[in-house]
Amino acid sequence: MKIEKRISEKKKGRGRPPKMKNVTPLPSLINFDKLTKLNSLEIDSRMLESMKSGIRQVDELFSFEGGIPCATNIMAIGDPGVGKTSMLLDILASIQKQDRKCLFISAEMGRKQMYKYTQRFKHFGTVTTLFTSDYMEYNTKDLIEQVLDLGFDCVLMDSMAEVVDGVRDDNNWDRKTAEAWLVDACIRNNKGENKENKFTSFLLIQQVTKAGEFVGSNKLKHLTDALLEMRRKSDRDGGNAYMSFQKNRNGKVEQELSFDLSNKKITYGFITGNEE
């Protein structure tokens, strides 16, 4: 009797559910009113400006025009401890001296850690900084959206991964959804959709794997106009820290610019054999 009952239950479909067949969703009805001819494109002239740091080598590296182009997203990756935050803060502080409104979003380090930086590099202290740890009672999504809406010319975010993780935790989202939100937030501010109509550029520090590879989805990669790598040469090659673009829609690629953090002032110099 028990055997017959088990057989009967199996026939009713109990146990592991059957595999669902792939269902093709109905196609969306797309309005193509945004189709345009290239000779009819209209761009606000401010989006075509470049923000100069006043550091000749840096400005030459970032674009053919010199400086960081407005409405541009630059992702920065590199070896642990190579000096990503220090180097990019130096550039941000230098841009701010040129009468540009800048913001540093620190999602990895708090006030104590950054205080040590400002004691070594005094000019870092002039940069307006948001410590996400100061706003733990708020939703990270709301925090980032509202601070960006204040309007900035250039924003340094350290790091993308920490911001995405905060948004995921606060909203119970998966990584794909949180990354899509960050992409949309950057693009909106690229377009000047903030209170001051600033065509914001972003310097986005991203984490890497142990092998030094980029962490994140392809959507994050497509967000960026440039991919800046910061590495350290082997001891046999001098051990110098350097940066170079592996992708750059606005400037040269694979041109190596060394940077030295050993003193209270960061120094730069093109590595011999890479400068044209």
Contacts in CASP RR format, 6 or more apart in sequence:
PFRMAT RR
TARGET T0000
AUTHOR 0000-0000-0000
METHOD contacts of the structure
MODEL  1
MKIEKRISEKKKGRGRPPKMKNVTPLPSLINFDKLTKLNSLEIDSRMLES
MKSGIRQVDELFSFEGGIPCATNIMAIGDPGVGKTSMLLDILASIQKQDR
KCLFISAEMGRKQMYKYTQRFKHFGTVTTLFTSDYMEYNTKDLIEQVLDL
GFDCVLMDSMAEVVDGVRDDNNWDRKTAEAWLVDACIRNNKGENKENKFT
SFLLIQQVTKAGEFVGSNKLKHLTDALLEMRRKSDRDGGNAYMSFQKNRN
GKVEQELSFDLSNKKITYGFITGNEE
44 199 0 8 1.000
46 70 0 8 1.000
46 199 0 8 1.000
47 70 0 8 1.000
47 71 0 8 1.000
47 199 0 8 1.000
48 69 0 8 1.000
48 70 0 8 1.000
49 69 0 8 1.000
49 70 0 8 1.000
50 59 0 8 1.000
50 63 0 8 1.000
50 65 0 8 1.000
50 66 0 8 1.000
50 67 0 8 1.000
50 68 0 8 1.000
50 69 0 8 1.000
50 70 0 8 1.000
51 67 0 8 1.000
51 68 0 8 1.000
51 69 0 8 1.000
51 70 0 8 1.000
51 95 0 8 1.000
51 98 0 8 1.000
51 100 0 8 1.000
51 153 0 8 1.000
51 154 0 8 1.000
51 201 0 8 1.000
52 59 0 8 1.000
52 66 0 8 1.000
52 67 0 8 1.000
52 95 0 8 1.000
52 98 0 8 1.000
53 59 0 8 1.000
53 67 0 8 1.000
53 68 0 8 1.000
53 91 0 8 1.000
53 94 0 8 1.000
53 95 0 8 1.000
53 98 0 8 1.000
54 94 0 8 1.000
54 97 0 8 1.000
54 98 0 8 1.000
55 90 0 8 1.000
55 91 0 8 1.000
55 94 0 8 1.000
55 268 0 8 1.000
57 257 0 8 1.000
57 268 0 8 1.000
57 269 0 8 1.000
57 270 0 8 1.000
58 67 0 8 1.000
58 91 0 8 1.000
58 94 0 8 1.000
58 257 0 8 1.000
58 268 0 8 1.000
59 66 0 8 1.000
59 67 0 8 1.000
60 66 0 8 1.000
61 243 0 8 1.000
61 244 0 8 1.000
61 245 0 8 1.000
61 251 0 8 1.000
61 252 0 8 1.000
61 255 0 8 1.000
61 257 0 8 1.000
62 68 0 8 1.000
62 69 0 8 1.000
62 74 0 8 1.000
62 226 0 8 1.000
62 248 0 8 1.000
62 250 0 8 1.000
62 251 0 8 1.000
63 69 0 8 1.000
63 248 0 8 1.000
63 250 0 8 1.000
63 251 0 8 1.000
64 250 0 8 1.000
64 251 0 8 1.000
64 252 0 8 1.000
65 250 0 8 1.000
68 74 0 8 1.000
68 91 0 8 1.000
68 95 0 8 1.000
68 154 0 8 1.000
68 201 0 8 1.000
68 203 0 8 1.000
69 201 0 8 1.000
69 225 0 8 1.000
69 250 0 8 1.000
70 153 0 8 1.000
70 199 0 8 1.000
70 200 0 8 1.000
70 201 0 8 1.000
71 190 0 8 1.000
71 191 0 8 1.000
71 192 0 8 1.000
71 199 0 8 1.000
71 200 0 8 1.000
71 201 0 8 1.000
72 190 0 8 1.000
72 201 0 8 1.000
72 202 0 8 1.000
72 225 0 8 1.000
72 226 0 8 1.000
72 250 0 8 1.000
73 186 0 8 1.000
73 190 0 8 1.000
73 201 0 8 1.000
73 202 0 8 1.000
73 204 0 8 1.000
73 223 0 8 1.000
73 224 0 8 1.000
73 225 0 8 1.000
73 226 0 8 1.000
74 201 0 8 1.000
74 202 0 8 1.000
74 203 0 8 1.000
74 204 0 8 1.000
74 224 0 8 1.000
74 225 0 8 1.000
74 226 0 8 1.000
74 227 0 8 1.000
74 228 0 8 1.000
75 160 0 8 1.000
75 204 0 8 1.000
75 206 0 8 1.000
75 214 0 8 1.000
75 220 0 8 1.000
75 221 0 8 1.000
75 223 0 8 1.000
75 224 0 8 1.000
75 226 0 8 1.000
75 227 0 8 1.000
75 228 0 8 1.000
76 84 0 8 1.000
76 88 0 8 1.000
76 203 0 8 1.000
76 204 0 8 1.000
76 205 0 8 1.000
76 206 0 8 1.000
76 228 0 8 1.000
76 229 0 8 1.000
76 230 0 8 1.000
77 84 0 8 1.000
77 205 0 8 1.000
77 206 0 8 1.000
77 207 0 8 1.000
77 208 0 8 1.000
77 212 0 8 1.000
77 214 0 8 1.000
77 227 0 8 1.000
77 228 0 8 1.000
77 229 0 8 1.000
77 230 0 8 1.000
78 84 0 8 1.000
78 208 0 8 1.000
78 212 0 8 1.000
78 229 0 8 1.000
78 230 0 8 1.000
78 231 0 8 1.000
79 208 0 8 1.000
79 212 0 8 1.000
79 230 0 8 1.000
79 231 0 8 1.000
79 232 0 8 1.000
82 230 0 8 1.000
82 231 0 8 1.000
82 232 0 8 1.000
82 241 0 8 1.000
83 230 0 8 1.000
83 241 0 8 1.000
83 259 0 8 1.000
83 261 0 8 1.000
84 158 0 8 1.000
84 205 0 8 1.000
84 230 0 8 1.000
85 109 0 8 1.000
85 117 0 8 1.000
85 158 0 8 1.000
85 205 0 8 1.000
86 117 0 8 1.000
86 121 0 8 1.000
86 261 0 8 1.000
86 266 0 8 1.000
87 230 0 8 1.000
87 243 0 8 1.000
87 259 0 8 1.000
87 261 0 8 1.000
87 266 0 8 1.000
88 156 0 8 1.000
88 158 0 8 1.000
88 203 0 8 1.000
88 205 0 8 1.000
89 104 0 8 1.000
89 117 0 8 1.000
89 121 0 8 1.000
89 124 0 8 1.000
89 127 0 8 1.000
89 156 0 8 1.000
90 121 0 8 1.000
90 123 0 8 1.000
90 124 0 8 1.000
90 266 0 8 1.000
91 203 0 8 1.000
92 102 0 8 1.000
92 104 0 8 1.000
92 127 0 8 1.000
92 154 0 8 1.000
92 156 0 8 1.000
92 203 0 8 1.000
93 102 0 8 1.000
93 123 0 8 1.000
93 124 0 8 1.000
93 125 0 8 1.000
93 126 0 8 1.000
93 127 0 8 1.000
94 123 0 8 1.000
95 102 0 8 1.000
95 153 0 8 1.000
95 154 0 8 1.000
96 102 0 8 1.000
96 126 0 8 1.000
96 127 0 8 1.000
97 123 0 8 1.000
97 126 0 8 1.000
100 153 0 8 1.000
100 154 0 8 1.000
101 128 0 8 1.000
101 151 0 8 1.000
101 152 0 8 1.000
101 153 0 8 1.000
101 154 0 8 1.000
101 196 0 8 1.000
101 198 0 8 1.000
102 127 0 8 1.000
102 128 0 8 1.000
102 152 0 8 1.000
102 153 0 8 1.000
102 154 0 8 1.000
102 155 0 8 1.000
102 156 0 8 1.000
103 127 0 8 1.000
103 128 0 8 1.000
103 129 0 8 1.000
103 130 0 8 1.000
103 147 0 8 1.000
103 150 0 8 1.000
103 152 0 8 1.000
103 154 0 8 1.000
103 155 0 8 1.000
103 156 0 8 1.000
104 127 0 8 1.000
104 128 0 8 1.000
104 129 0 8 1.000
104 130 0 8 1.000
104 155 0 8 1.000
104 156 0 8 1.000
104 158 0 8 1.000
105 129 0 8 1.000
105 130 0 8 1.000
105 132 0 8 1.000
105 144 0 8 1.000
105 147 0 8 1.000
105 155 0 8 1.000
105 156 0 8 1.000
105 157 0 8 1.000
105 158 0 8 1.000
105 163 0 8 1.000
106 114 0 8 1.000
106 129 0 8 1.000
106 130 0 8 1.000
106 131 0 8 1.000
106 132 0 8 1.000
106 158 0 8 1.000
107 132 0 8 1.000
107 157 0 8 1.000
107 158 0 8 1.000
107 159 0 8 1.000
107 162 0 8 1.000
107 163 0 8 1.000
107 166 0 8 1.000
108 158 0 8 1.000
108 159 0 8 1.000
108 162 0 8 1.000
109 131 0 8 1.000
109 158 0 8 1.000
110 131 0 8 1.000
110 133 0 8 1.000
111 131 0 8 1.000
111 133 0 8 1.000
111 134 0 8 1.000
114 124 0 8 1.000
114 129 0 8 1.000
114 131 0 8 1.000
117 124 0 8 1.000
118 124 0 8 1.000
118 125 0 8 1.000
120 264 0 8 1.000
121 264 0 8 1.000
121 265 0 8 1.000
121 266 0 8 1.000
122 264 0 8 1.000
130 143 0 8 1.000
130 147 0 8 1.000
132 140 0 8 1.000
132 143 0 8 1.000
132 162 0 8 1.000
132 163 0 8 1.000
135 143 0 8 1.000
139 170 0 8 1.000
139 171 0 8 1.000
140 163 0 8 1.000
140 166 0 8 1.000
140 167 0 8 1.000
140 169 0 8 1.000
140 170 0 8 1.000
141 167 0 8 1.000
141 170 0 8 1.000
141 171 0 8 1.000
141 181 0 8 1.000
144 163 0 8 1.000
144 167 0 8 1.000
144 185 0 8 1.000
145 185 0 8 1.000
148 155 0 8 1.000
148 185 0 8 1.000
148 189 0 8 1.000
148 194 0 8 1.000
148 200 0 8 1.000
149 194 0 8 1.000
149 195 0 8 1.000
150 194 0 8 1.000
150 195 0 8 1.000
150 196 0 8 1.000
151 189 0 8 1.000
151 194 0 8 1.000
151 195 0 8 1.000
151 196 0 8 1.000
151 198 0 8 1.000
151 200 0 8 1.000
152 189 0 8 1.000
152 194 0 8 1.000
152 198 0 8 1.000
152 200 0 8 1.000
153 198 0 8 1.000
153 199 0 8 1.000
153 200 0 8 1.000
153 201 0 8 1.000
154 200 0 8 1.000
154 201 0 8 1.000
154 202 0 8 1.000
154 203 0 8 1.000
155 189 0 8 1.000
155 200 0 8 1.000
155 201 0 8 1.000
155 202 0 8 1.000
155 203 0 8 1.000
156 202 0 8 1.000
156 203 0 8 1.000
156 205 0 8 1.000
157 163 0 8 1.000
157 202 0 8 1.000
157 203 0 8 1.000
157 204 0 8 1.000
157 205 0 8 1.000
158 205 0 8 1.000
159 204 0 8 1.000
159 205 0 8 1.000
159 206 0 8 1.000
159 207 0 8 1.000
160 182 0 8 1.000
160 204 0 8 1.000
160 205 0 8 1.000
160 206 0 8 1.000
160 207 0 8 1.000
160 220 0 8 1.000
161 206 0 8 1.000
161 207 0 8 1.000
161 215 0 8 1.000
161 216 0 8 1.000
163 182 0 8 1.000
164 175 0 8 1.000
164 178 0 8 1.000
164 179 0 8 1.000
164 182 0 8 1.000
165 178 0 8 1.000
166 178 0 8 1.000
167 173 0 8 1.000
167 178 0 8 1.000
167 181 0 8 1.000
167 182 0 8 1.000
168 174 0 8 1.000
168 175 0 8 1.000
168 177 0 8 1.000
168 178 0 8 1.000
171 178 0 8 1.000
173 181 0 8 1.000
175 216 0 8 1.000
175 217 0 8 1.000
176 217 0 8 1.000
176 219 0 8 1.000
179 216 0 8 1.000
179 217 0 8 1.000
179 219 0 8 1.000
179 220 0 8 1.000
180 219 0 8 1.000
182 220 0 8 1.000
183 219 0 8 1.000
183 220 0 8 1.000
183 223 0 8 1.000
186 200 0 8 1.000
186 202 0 8 1.000
186 204 0 8 1.000
186 223 0 8 1.000
187 223 0 8 1.000
188 194 0 8 1.000
189 198 0 8 1.000
189 199 0 8 1.000
189 200 0 8 1.000
189 202 0 8 1.000
190 199 0 8 1.000
190 200 0 8 1.000
190 201 0 8 1.000
190 202 0 8 1.000
191 199 0 8 1.000
192 198 0 8 1.000
192 199 0 8 1.000
192 200 0 8 1.000
194 200 0 8 1.000
204 224 0 8 1.000
206 214 0 8 1.000
206 215 0 8 1.000
206 216 0 8 1.000
206 220 0 8 1.000
207 215 0 8 1.000
208 214 0 8 1.000
208 215 0 8 1.000
209 215 0 8 1.000
214 221 0 8 1.000
214 227 0 8 1.000
221 227 0 8 1.000
224 247 0 8 1.000
225 248 0 8 1.000
225 249 0 8 1.000
225 250 0 8 1.000
226 245 0 8 1.000
226 247 0 8 1.000
226 248 0 8 1.000
226 249 0 8 1.000
226 250 0 8 1.000
226 251 0 8 1.000
227 245 0 8 1.000
227 246 0 8 1.000
227 247 0 8 1.000
227 248 0 8 1.000
228 243 0 8 1.000
228 244 0 8 1.000
228 245 0 8 1.000
228 246 0 8 1.000
229 243 0 8 1.000
229 244 0 8 1.000
229 245 0 8 1.000
229 246 0 8 1.000
230 241 0 8 1.000
230 242 0 8 1.000
230 243 0 8 1.000
231 241 0 8 1.000
231 242 0 8 1.000
231 243 0 8 1.000
231 244 0 8 1.000
232 239 0 8 1.000
232 240 0 8 1.000
232 241 0 8 1.000
232 242 0 8 1.000
233 239 0 8 1.000
233 240 0 8 1.000
233 241 0 8 1.000
233 242 0 8 1.000
240 258 0 8 1.000
240 260 0 8 1.000
240 271 0 8 1.000
241 258 0 8 1.000
241 259 0 8 1.000
241 260 0 8 1.000
241 261 0 8 1.000
242 256 0 8 1.000
242 257 0 8 1.000
242 258 0 8 1.000
242 259 0 8 1.000
242 271 0 8 1.000
243 256 0 8 1.000
243 257 0 8 1.000
243 259 0 8 1.000
244 253 0 8 1.000
244 254 0 8 1.000
244 255 0 8 1.000
244 256 0 8 1.000
244 257 0 8 1.000
244 274 0 8 1.000
245 251 0 8 1.000
245 252 0 8 1.000
245 253 0 8 1.000
245 254 0 8 1.000
245 255 0 8 1.000
246 253 0 8 1.000
246 254 0 8 1.000
247 253 0 8 1.000
252 276 0 8 1.000
254 274 0 8 1.000
255 270 0 8 1.000
255 274 0 8 1.000
255 275 0 8 1.000
255 276 0 8 1.000
256 270 0 8 1.000
256 271 0 8 1.000
256 274 0 8 1.000
257 268 0 8 1.000
257 269 0 8 1.000
257 270 0 8 1.000
257 271 0 8 1.000
257 274 0 8 1.000
258 268 0 8 1.000
258 269 0 8 1.000
258 270 0 8 1.000
258 271 0 8 1.000
259 266 0 8 1.000
259 267 0 8 1.000
259 268 0 8 1.000
259 269 0 8 1.000
260 266 0 8 1.000
260 267 0 8 1.000
260 268 0 8 1.000
END
